[in-house]
Amino acid sequence: MDLAYTPEQQAFRKEARVWLEANVPTAPLASFDTKEGFEAHRAWERTLHAGGFAMVPWPVEYGGRGADLLQWLVFEEEYYRAGAPARVNQNGIFLLGPTLMEYGTPEQKTRFLPKMASSEEIWCQGWSEPNAGSDMAAIQTTAVRDGDQFVVNGQKTWASRGAYAHWLFGLFRTDPQSQRHHGLSFLLLPMDLPGMTVRPIRKIDGKAAFAEIFFDDVRVPAANLLGPEGEGWNVAMATAGFERGLMLRSPARFQSTASRLLRLYRATVGRGDPVAPGMRERVARCWMDAEAYCLNTYQTVSKLLSGGRIGAEASLNKIFWSELDVRMHELALELLGPRAELLPSAPAAGDVGSWLDGFLFALSGPIYAGTNQIQRNIIAERILGLPRK
Ligand SMILES: Cc1cc2nc3c(=O)[nH]c(=O)nc-3n(C[C@H](O)[C@H](O)[C@H](O)COP(=O)(O)OP(=O)(O)OC[C@H]3O[C@@H](n4cnc5c(N)ncnc54)[C@H](O)[C@@H]3O)c2cc1C
């Protein structure tokens, strides 16, 4: 195996680096959990799209540049290196986009992918319900066929960026008599359909990070069904594979945090501040784990490029990155000591940066995209072959 980058990949890296250095906003954008920040992130996405970097591995006709997934990894490395804004359409471009490529009809691909790549349309994910979180097969929201439409009734919750998004993809029970994984279908819904009520859910910081969505006889064209009717579970598992196993959290995100952690450690030691015994080894361990996650992802991509699929091992991946992220942020707070609680704007903040915000978000990593307890169940049953009880 040749682990070196090809001249083409090196040239692409250089091109991406030069473009990002010239275009990444110098001041951080407001949080995309606010209306103002959401629109500022959309404007950034338009710039990315105009530069040809919105979704590099997608075909040109869908708004990409026809690169492969290895180039996408290179781009992600450059993206995080440049400190570029978080991707406001991540549920669209990283989760639904690849699912549409696999299951969409030609009409659906042409209709949805280009506007997703340009972020003209931002997507949210409607899977969770009040009584169906970890146990997604308990979904109760119904979508009953009526001629060339589905009539949707019920409630979804925890839809990230649902307060501002334009479209929702979700799983609905199209066969009301069905049980568990059977009789579910994957539907695509504009958020402004009559009978749809979107209620923002505010986080502890007051920002509307989520929405709960109520459906009251909402009529959706049957043409918005993705994949076969009644087989939405399989379509959703493909989405979950991209979410947990590859695209939602690329290794560059964690390598960038590991590098910042290393810099924080060096600065702390350089100032002569006391550090706990074993801190050096714990920081080094995090850095090595981020590198290991990167190599593992290159392996996953090689497998995909040679025709393989992402299977249950996506669950191993998800546990690894989410727990690593928590560990890195915990170490940073430990290094910062009492200063960790200061806002970056406080006079005594020094190099406190965004570690506290990052820590709070890292704590949600073991919950979203399927909790880590559930991922451990999947590993036990589907990889290790252990009995269900
Ligand atoms: C930041 C964030 C963003 C999110 N974004 C979205 C989104 O965009 N769209 C969306 O649909 N959802 C979203 N969610 C919701 C997320 O998918 C759910 O929170 C998650 O699936 C857990 O479901 P729950 O909250 O109902 O917890 P529950 O399912 O009630 O679980 C509670 C606890 O019990 C444990 N548990 C449950 N069942 C088992 C079991 N069989 N074995 C072992 N332990 C078990 C769980 O691990 C957890 O610790 C988001 C969540 C967060 C935190």
The ligand as a Tripos MOL2 file, in Angstrom:
@<TRIPOS>MOLECULE
LIG
   53    58     1     0     0
SMALL
NO_CHARGES

@<TRIPOS>ATOM
      1 C1        -27.1780   17.9180   19.8390 C.3       1 LIG1
      2 C2        -28.2880   16.9930   19.4210 C.ar      1 LIG1
      3 C3        -28.7830   17.0880   18.1290 C.ar      1 LIG1
      4 C4        -29.8410   16.2550   17.7190 C.ar      1 LIG1
      5 N1        -30.3380   16.4240   16.4530 N.ar      1 LIG1
      6 C5        -31.3640   15.6320   16.0470 C.ar      1 LIG1
      7 C6        -31.9260   15.8270   14.7380 C.ar      1 LIG1
      8 O1        -31.4980   16.7090   13.9810 O.2       1 LIG1
      9 N2        -32.9600   15.0380   14.3650 N.ar      1 LIG1
     10 C7        -33.4530   14.0640   15.1740 C.ar      1 LIG1
     11 O2        -34.3670   13.3630   14.7470 O.2       1 LIG1
     12 N3        -32.9600   13.8680   16.4180 N.ar      1 LIG1
     13 C8        -31.9300   14.6420   16.8800 C.ar      1 LIG1
     14 N4        -31.4200   14.4760   18.1420 N.ar      1 LIG1
     15 C9        -32.0550   13.5200   19.0420 C.3       1 LIG1
     16 C10       -31.2320   12.2680   19.2890 C.3       1 LIG1
     17 O3        -31.2160   11.4570   18.1540 O.3       1 LIG1
     18 C11       -31.8390   11.5650   20.5200 C.3       1 LIG1
     19 O4        -31.6550   12.4120   21.6280 O.3       1 LIG1
     20 C12       -31.1780   10.2300   20.7670 C.3       1 LIG1
     21 O5        -31.4660    9.3110   19.7450 O.3       1 LIG1
     22 C13       -31.6390    9.6230   22.1210 C.3       1 LIG1
     23 O6        -33.0150    9.5900   22.2040 O.3       1 LIG1
     24 P1        -33.7750   10.1950   23.4760 P.3       1 LIG1
     25 O7        -33.2610   11.5850   23.7010 O.co2     1 LIG1
     26 O8        -35.2290    9.9960   23.2820 O.co2     1 LIG1
     27 O9        -33.2560    9.3370   24.7270 O.3       1 LIG1
     28 P2        -33.7920    7.9090   25.1780 P.3       1 LIG1
     29 O10       -33.9630    7.0430   23.9860 O.co2     1 LIG1
     30 O11       -34.9670    8.1010   26.0590 O.co2     1 LIG1
     31 O12       -32.5640    7.3580   26.0130 O.3       1 LIG1
     32 C14       -32.3010    7.7880   27.3520 C.3       1 LIG1
     33 C15       -31.0910    7.0240   27.8730 C.3       1 LIG1
     34 O13       -31.3810    5.6040   27.9230 O.3       1 LIG1
     35 C16       -30.4080    4.8820   27.1940 C.3       1 LIG1
     36 N5        -31.0540    3.7430   26.5010 N.ar      1 LIG1
     37 C17       -32.2280    3.7560   25.8280 C.ar      1 LIG1
     38 N6        -32.4860    2.5440   25.3040 N.ar      1 LIG1
     39 C18       -31.4340    1.7440   25.6290 C.ar      1 LIG1
     40 C19       -31.1020    0.3790   25.3560 C.ar      1 LIG1
     41 N7        -31.9070   -0.4200   24.6350 N.pl3     1 LIG1
     42 N8        -29.9300   -0.1030   25.8600 N.ar      1 LIG1
     43 C20       -29.0970    0.6980   26.5830 C.ar      1 LIG1
     44 N9        -29.3660    2.0020   26.8800 N.ar      1 LIG1
     45 C21       -30.5190    2.5150   26.3970 C.ar      1 LIG1
     46 C22       -29.8760    5.8620   26.1620 C.3       1 LIG1
     47 O14       -28.5740    5.4930   25.7360 O.3       1 LIG1
     48 C23       -29.8630    7.1700   26.9720 C.3       1 LIG1
     49 O15       -28.7090    7.2230   27.7670 O.3       1 LIG1
     50 C24       -30.3820   15.2900   18.5970 C.ar      1 LIG1
     51 C25       -29.8730   15.1870   19.8990 C.ar      1 LIG1
     52 C26       -28.8600   16.0300   20.3150 C.ar      1 LIG1
     53 C27       -28.3400   15.9100   21.7200 C.3       1 LIG1
@<TRIPOS>BOND
     1     1     2 1
     2     2     3 ar
     3     2    52 ar
     4     3     4 ar
     5     4     5 ar
     6     4    50 ar
     7     5     6 ar
     8     6     7 ar
     9     6    13 1
    10     7     8 2
    11     7     9 ar
    12     9    10 ar
    13    10    11 2
    14    10    12 ar
    15    12    13 ar
    16    13    14 ar
    17    14    15 1
    18    14    50 ar
    19    15    16 1
    20    16    17 1
    21    16    18 1
    22    18    19 1
    23    18    20 1
    24    20    21 1
    25    20    22 1
    26    22    23 1
    27    23    24 1
    28    24    25 2
    29    24    26 1
    30    24    27 1
    31    27    28 1
    32    28    29 2
    33    28    30 1
    34    28    31 1
    35    31    32 1
    36    32    33 1
    37    33    34 1
    38    33    48 1
    39    34    35 1
    40    35    36 1
    41    35    46 1
    42    36    37 ar
    43    36    45 ar
    44    37    38 ar
    45    38    39 ar
    46    39    40 ar
    47    39    45 ar
    48    40    41 1
    49    40    42 ar
    50    42    43 ar
    51    43    44 ar
    52    44    45 ar
    53    46    47 1
    54    46    48 1
    55    48    49 1
    56    50    51 ar
    57    51    52 ar
    58    52    53 1
@<TRIPOS>SUBSTRUCTURE
     1 LIG1         1 GROUP 0 **** ****
